[in-house]
Amino acid sequence: MKKLIWLIIIVVVGYFAYTKFLRPVSGEERNVQAFEDRFESARNHFLSAARQLAMPGEVAIADPEAAVRRLKTVKADFDRLYESLTDAAAIARADKLAAAIEEFIEKNNIE
C-alpha cells in the first residue's frame, strides 16, 4: 500500500513538473508569464511600501507613489499585450492575470 501511495505522489509531482517546466510554451505565453512576474514584483513592492508606512515610530522611507506608478505601468503595458494575443492558451492565462490585476487594484483603492 505504501508503494502505491509513493507511486501516486511521484506521478503527481512529475505531472506538475512537466506542466510547469518542460511543456512547450508559445512565445505569447512566455510574454504573459513575464507580465505575471512583473505584476508579482510590483505587487510585492506596493505591499512592502504599505507595511513600511503602517509601522508606528519608524522613519518612513517607503515611496508608495512609486509603487502605484509601477503597478499602473505594468497594467498599461499588459493591456497593450492583451489586445495583441492570438494563442488560446496565452489568452486563458492572460484572463487570469487580468482578473488578478483588477482585483488587486480594486482591493487597494488604486486609481
C-alpha positions in Angstrom: 0.0 0.0 0.0 2.8 2.4 0.8 4.4 1.7 -2.6 1.2 2.6 -4.3 0.9 5.9 -2.4 4.5 6.8 -3.2 3.9 5.9 -6.8 0.9 8.2 -7.0 2.8 11.0 -5.3 5.7 10.6 -7.7 3.3 10.7 -10.7 1.6 13.8 -9.5 4.9 15.6 -8.8 6.1 14.6 -12.2 3.0 15.9 -13.9 3.3 19.2 -12.2 7.0 19.4 -13.0 6.2 18.7 -16.7 3.4 21.2 -17.0 5.4 23.9 -15.2 8.9 23.4 -16.6 9.0 21.1 -19.6 5.8 21.7 -21.5 6.4 23.6 -24.7 5.2 27.2 -24.3 4.4 29.6 -27.1 6.1 33.0 -27.3 2.8 34.7 -26.3 2.6 32.5 -23.2 6.1 33.5 -22.3 5.2 37.1 -22.7 2.2 36.7 -20.4 4.4 34.8 -17.9 6.8 37.7 -17.9 4.0 40.0 -17.1 2.9 37.7 -14.3 6.4 38.1 -12.8 6.3 41.9 -13.3 2.9 42.1 -11.6 4.1 39.9 -8.7 7.1 42.2 -8.3 5.1 45.4 -8.4 2.5 43.9 -6.0 5.2 43.0 -3.5 6.8 46.4 -3.9 3.4 48.1 -3.2 2.7 45.8 -0.2 6.2 46.5 1.2 5.7 50.2 0.9 2.3 49.9 2.6 3.7 47.9 5.5 6.6 50.4 6.0 4.1 53.3 6.2 2.0 51.5 8.7 4.8 50.9 11.2 4.4 53.5 14.1 7.5 55.2 15.3 9.6 54.2 12.3 11.0 56.5 9.8 9.0 56.1 6.6 11.4 55.5 3.7 8.8 53.9 1.5 7.6 55.6 -1.6 4.0 54.5 -2.1 3.6 56.7 -5.2 6.4 54.9 -6.9 4.8 51.6 -6.1 1.5 52.8 -7.5 3.2 54.2 -10.7 4.9 50.8 -11.1 1.5 49.0 -10.8 -0.1 51.3 -13.3 2.8 50.9 -15.8 2.5 47.1 -15.5 -1.3 47.3 -16.1 -0.9 49.6 -19.1 1.8 47.5 -20.7 -0.2 44.4 -20.1 -3.4 45.9 -21.6 -1.4 46.6 -24.8 -0.1 43.0 -24.9 -3.6 41.6 -24.1 -5.0 43.2 -27.2 -2.4 41.5 -29.5 -2.8 38.0 -28.2 -4.0 35.3 -30.6 -3.0 32.0 -28.9 -5.8 30.4 -26.9 -3.6 29.2 -24.1 -2.0 32.6 -23.7 -5.4 34.3 -23.7 -6.6 32.0 -21.0 -3.5 32.7 -18.9 -3.9 36.4 -19.6 -7.5 36.4 -18.5 -6.5 35.0 -15.1 -3.7 37.7 -14.8 -6.1 40.5 -15.9 -8.6 39.4 -13.2 -5.8 39.3 -10.6 -4.6 42.8 -11.5 -8.1 44.2 -11.4 -8.9 42.6 -8.1 -5.7 43.9 -6.5 -6.3 47.4 -7.8 -9.9 47.5 -6.6 -9.0 45.9 -3.3 -6.3 48.6 -2.6 -8.2 51.6 -4.0 -5.6 52.4 -6.6 -6.8 54.9 -9.1 
